[in-house]
Amino acid sequence: MIRRLVATFSFGFVLTGCQLMPQAPVIDCGTVPPAQCQETVESLMRQAREEYPDKRVARIQLSTPTGGYDVEFTDGTGFAEVGH
């Protein structure tokens, strides 16, 4: 009984904690391979934090492996680069 109560409490705490965390951006890798996508997304997130520290990224969409992306903030603004 005690073990079940602890497990229920722990699971409930995890669910509550997730609700307090900011929502992660939607990522669309397009035709970009997974490893390259992850690297590009991390780079774009760093750029967004440095250049727009008061904004939160809502969506990142990559175009092709040779370039091109669209970064959108929660307020509807963003920055982009056209693919080659």
Buried (B, 14 or more C-beta within 10 A) or exposed (E): EEEEEEEEEEEEEEEEEEEEEEEEBEBBBEEBEEEEBEEBBEEBBEEBEEEBEEBEBBBBBBBEBEEBBBBBBBEEEBBEEEEE
